[in-house]
């Protein structure tokens, strides 16, 4: 339990909450932390939703860091309508500095999901002075275009709720996001979603 508000729930308990809200929602998204670390639970939940006549119309999405193996995705994709994945940096070295891990598996996950028509959204996190998107814009744009018609959400970093070194990083402003958006547009990346909020 990372927060006092966290609680353990069974699939049936989650389904009872979903049933109460079913008239007001179009789907569910599992998020985290990292939702795929609870893969058996997520697969069981999505399977139960897809097999329930009153719930099967709901979309089942997962918000993920993309570190799940191909074997894991193969278990999840039959019952998952899509995933939103973050690519926090283009280069592995920059990604390692930001997150403590390489991004090769994330890129593989992004490509696998796109090939299966299950990449609901690719997210790029703009962190002023920390990310390498513009330094690798040609490769990044070519990679994104190769995914097909996938929405790309540009998220603006803000230090609220982060810990460690990231607390000292500058929050992103529209002036930080626009150069990346412009560079992607010029290179043919069309479906950009801009931050709803800057803090």
C-alpha positions in Angstrom: 0.0 0.0 0.0 1.9 3.1 -1.3 -0.7 5.5 0.1 -3.3 5.3 2.9 -6.0 5.4 0.3 -4.7 2.2 -1.4 -6.7 -1.0 -0.7 -6.5 -4.6 -1.8 -9.5 -5.7 -3.9 -10.6 -8.9 -5.6 -11.7 -9.0 -9.2 -15.3 -9.4 -8.0 -15.0 -6.4 -5.7 -13.7 -4.2 -8.6 -16.5 -5.5 -10.8 -19.1 -4.5 -8.2 -17.8 -0.9 -8.4 -17.8 -1.0 -12.2 -21.4 -2.3 -12.2 -22.5 0.7 -10.0 -20.9 3.1 -12.5 -21.7 1.3 -15.8 -24.3 3.8 -16.9 -21.8 6.7 -16.6 -18.6 5.3 -18.1 -17.4 4.1 -21.5 -14.6 2.0 -20.2 -12.0 1.4 -17.6 -8.3 2.1 -17.5 -5.9 0.3 -15.1 -3.0 2.5 -14.0 -0.5 2.6 -11.2 2.4 2.6 -10.2 2.8 0.1 -13.0 -0.4 -1.9 -13.6 1.3 -4.7 -15.5 3.2 -5.7 -12.4 -0.3 -7.1 -11.4 -0.6 -8.9 -14.7 -2.7 -11.9 -13.6 -5.1 -9.6 -11.8 -5.4 -7.3 -14.9 -6.0 -10.2 -17.2 -8.6 -11.7 -14.9 -10.4 -8.4 -14.5 -10.5 -7.6 -18.3 -11.5 -11.2 -19.0 -14.4 -10.9 -16.5 -15.5 -7.6 -18.1 -15.4 -9.1 -21.6 -17.4 -12.1 -20.5 -20.1 -10.2 -18.7 -23.1 -9.3 -20.9 -23.7 -6.1 -18.9 -20.1 -4.9 -19.0 -18.6 -6.3 -22.3 -19.3 -3.0 -24.1 -16.7 -1.2 -21.9 -13.3 -0.6 -23.3 -10.4 -2.1 -21.2 -7.3 0.0 -21.4 -3.9 -0.1 -19.6 -1.6 2.7 -18.8 1.9 1.2 -18.8 5.6 2.1 -18.8 6.1 -0.5 -21.6 8.5 -2.7 -19.7 6.2 -5.8 -20.0 7.8 -8.6 -22.0 6.3 -9.8 -25.3 5.1 -12.9 -23.4 3.2 -10.7 -21.0 1.6 -8.7 -23.7 0.5 -11.9 -25.4 -1.4 -12.8 -22.3 -3.0 -9.3 -22.0 -3.8 -8.3 -25.6 -6.6 -10.8 -26.2 -8.7 -9.1 -23.5 -7.2 -5.5 -23.7 -8.6 -2.9 -26.1 -5.4 -0.8 -26.0 -2.5 0.6 -24.0 -1.1 4.1 -23.4 2.7 4.0 -23.3 5.3 6.5 -22.3 8.6 7.0 -24.2 10.4 9.2 -21.7 13.5 9.7 -23.9 14.6 8.6 -27.3 18.2 7.5 -26.5 18.8 4.7 -24.1 21.5 6.6 -22.2 19.1 9.6 -21.6 16.3 7.2 -20.7 18.6 5.4 -18.2 19.5 8.7 -16.6 15.8 9.7 -16.2 14.3 6.3 -15.1 17.2 4.0 -14.1 16.5 1.7 -17.0 17.1 1.2 -20.7 14.3 1.9 -23.2 14.8 -0.9 -25.7 12.0 -3.1 -24.2 9.7 0.0 -24.2 10.3 0.6 -27.9 9.7 -3.1 -28.6 6.4 -2.9 -26.7 5.4 0.2 -28.6 6.0 -1.5 -31.9 4.2 -4.7 -30.9 1.2 -2.8 -29.7 1.1 -0.7 -32.9 1.4 -3.8 -35.1 -1.6 -5.3 -33.3 -3.7 -2.1 -33.4 -3.6 -1.8 -29.7 -1.4 1.3 -29.1 -4.1 3.7 -27.9 -1.7 6.5 -27.3 2.1 7.2 -27.2 3.1 9.7 -24.6 6.2 12.0 -24.6 7.0 13.7 -21.4 8.6 17.1 -21.9 11.1 17.8 -19.1 13.1 21.0 -19.8 16.8 20.3 -20.0 16.4 16.6 -19.3 15.0 14.9 -22.4 16.6 14.3 -25.8 13.7 14.3 -28.2 14.8 17.3 -30.2 18.4 16.0 -30.5 17.0 12.9 -32.1 14.0 14.4 -33.8 14.6 12.7 -37.2 14.7 9.2 -35.7 11.9 9.9 -33.3 9.6 11.3 -36.0 10.4 8.3 -38.3 9.7 5.9 -35.4 6.3 7.5 -34.6 5.3 7.7 -38.3 6.2 4.0 -38.6 3.6 3.2 -35.9 0.7 4.2 -38.1 -2.1 6.7 -37.1 -1.4 6.7 -33.4 -2.2 9.8 -31.2 0.9 11.3 -29.6 0.2 13.0 -26.3 2.8 15.7 -25.3 2.8 15.8 -21.5 4.3 18.7 -19.6 6.4 17.7 -16.6 5.8 19.3 -13.3 7.6 18.5 -10.1 4.4 18.1 -8.0 4.4 14.7 -6.3 7.8 13.6 -7.6 10.8 12.7 -5.4 14.6 12.6 -5.5 16.5 14.6 -8.1 13.3 15.2 -10.2 12.0 17.6 -7.5 14.6 20.1 -8.6 13.7 19.9 -12.3 11.9 22.8 -14.0 8.3 22.4 -14.9 7.5 22.5 -18.6 5.8 25.5 -20.0 4.1 25.9 -23.4 7.4 27.4 -24.6 9.0 24.1 -23.8 6.4 21.9 -25.5 5.9 23.9 -28.7 9.3 23.4 -30.3 8.8 19.6 -30.0 5.3 19.8 -31.4 6.4 22.0 -34.3 9.4 19.7 -35.1 7.1 16.7 -35.1 4.4 18.4 -37.2 7.0 19.5 -39.8 8.1 15.9 -40.1 4.6 14.6 -40.7 3.5 13.5 -37.2 -0.1 14.8 -37.3 -2.1 13.5 -34.3 -0.6 15.5 -31.5 -2.5 16.1 -28.2 -1.3 19.0 -26.1 -1.1 19.3 -22.3 -4.4 20.2 -20.7 -2.6 21.7 -17.8 0.7 23.4 -17.1 1.7 23.8 -13.4 
